[in-house]
Amino acid sequence: MTIATFGFVHSTKAPEECLWALDILRGWGVPATLHFVGGLEHMSDRGAALHALIKLLGLSEKVRFAEGFVQEQTYRDYLIGADLSIQLRTYGLGGLSGALMDCAAAGLPTVTNLALAEAVGVPRAYVRAVPNEISPVLVAEALAGLLESGLAARRAEAERRAFSEARSLRNYVRKLCEALSLHPPAAAVNRQAA
């Protein structure tokens, strides 16, 4: 089973907690691997502490890191091919996550923290939120729950479509025009609907 976490690796994305969650899952008999779909160049030590933890936990063959910037096709392949995702933030400043939006739009079952889930407005049908005080045990439990639900094998297509439609350009333009009390010409509306 492949778990992916997207974006450059950084301490604010709780990579150590992700590694501990992987270790817990494997201890429960789940044959999981963790792929960091992003490089280590934003880590102050270039990932030395993470590599030390990986070695300590005996996960050297179970964790992969991307080299530098990930090409768009590789990123998309992971969105389609991964079984589960983890997208965490250690701060609760109301920030958004493009990677979490991508996971939700792709229907990829994901574990995130509550502040990020609320900021993005992700579908709870296939995204599980853990408390903002990130616990590897709770992350592992949420991942196991998604796996047991069957969502890793059968994505929630209706919920994914609803999420994507609500955030479509057409819907955005309509809401923006409503907010500005503008009425776009019917031809523009019809082109958008096509």
N, C-alpha and C positions, 0 to 999 in steps of 0.2 A: 504494500500500500504506500502510495506516494503522498506526502504532505508537502505543500509548497508555501513559502512565505515570500512575498514580492517586494521589490524595491531595494535600494542600497541598504546594506546591513548597518545598523546604528544602535547605540545603546538605548535610545528612546523607543526602539521597536522591540525591546525585551528579548534579544536573541538568547541570552542565557536561560531565561524561563522556557523558551521554546525547546532548547536542548534538554532541560530537565523533564519537560512534558514528554518528549520523545523517549527518554530513558524510562519513565514511568509506564508509558504505553507498551514498550518492549517487555518490561517486567511483567505486564499483564498478559503477555503472549501475543500481542498484536505485532505482526511483522512489518513495522513501519520504517520508512526512510524519510529524512527531512532534507528538502532542497531549498537553499536560499537563492532565490532568483534575483540576484543583485550582488554586486561586489563588496569587498571589505574595505575599500579605500577611505571610507568615511569613519572608520573606527580609529580611535586615537593611537592604538597600538597595532594597527593593520590586522587585527584579528588574533593576535598572539594569545590573549587570555581565552578566547573562544576555542582555539585549537587545543590549548592545554586542558580545558574542561572536556572537550570531545575525547581526548586521549584518556583522561581520568575515568570517564564514564564507559570507555570501551566502545565508542560509537564511530570510530574512524572510518569504517566501511559503510556507515549508515547515514552520513551527513555529506552533502555536496554544497559547494559555493560556486557561484558564477564568477567568471573573471571579468571585472570591470563592468562597463555598460552592457546591458543585455539587449540584443537585437529584438526588434518588434516581433518577428516570426517566432523566435524562441519563447518570448514572453507569452504570446498567444498559444503556443503549443502547450505550455504549462497550464494556462487557464483551462484548456480543453482536456489535457491528459492527466492532471493531478486528481487524486481522489478527494482530498481535503485541503483546506488552507488555514493558516493562522495569520492574522493581521492585528498586531497589538501596538498600543502606544502607552508609554509610562507617564504621560502627562495628560491632564484633562482640560486643556485650554479651548475646547470646542473646535479643535482643528479637524480638517477633513483628511481623508486618505483616498488618493486616486486609486491605489491598489485595491482597497476594500470596495470601492465603487466598481472596479473592473471585475472582481470576484463575484459581486452581487449580480452584475449585468450578465456574466457568463453562467450564472446559476451554480457556481462552485460552492459546495457546502463549506462554511468558514466559521472559525472561532475568532471572536474579537472581544475587546473590552467594552463595557457599557457606555462610557463617554463617547467612544468612536462610533459605536452602533447607533446611538441617538443622534450624533452630529450628521451622519450619513443617511440615516433613515432606512436601514437595511431591512429586507424581508425576514421576519423571524421564522418563516417556514423552513429556511435552510441556513440561517446564520444564527449562531448561538453566542450570547454575550455573557462574559464572566465579569466579576467585580473589577473595578479599576485598580484595586490593590491586587495585582496579578499574582495568582497562585498557580504554579506548575501542575499541582494536583487537579485543580478545577479546570485548567486548560485541557489536561489529559482526559478528564471525565467528560468534558464537552465534546472532544474529538471522538471518544469512544461512543458517546450517545449518537453523534451524527453517523458514525459507521454502522452502529446497530440499527438505526432507522432505515437503512438501505439507500439513503440519499447519495452515497458515494457511487453507487452503481446506477441509480435512477434519479436523475436530477429533477427538481421541482419546476417543470417547464411553465406551467400556468402562472406561478408566482414570479418566475424570472421575467416572463413577458410583461406582466403587470408592472413590475419594478422598472423595466426598461422603457415602457411606454410612458409612464409617469414622468420620466426624465428625458424624454425625446425632445429634439429640437422643435418639432411642431408644437408640442405641449408648452415648452418654454416660451416660444414666440406668442402663443395665444395668451398665456398668463401675463406676460410682459405687456402686451397690448391692452389687456384688461386693466392692469395696474396703472397704466398711463392714460387710460380712457381713450385709446386709439382703436380705430376700426380698420383693419387692413382690407384692401380691395378683395372682393370675392375671388378673383382670379388667383391672387397670391395664396389664399386659403386653400383653394382647390389644388394648386400645384403642390402645396405642402402635404396635402392629404394623399397625393398619388404615390 
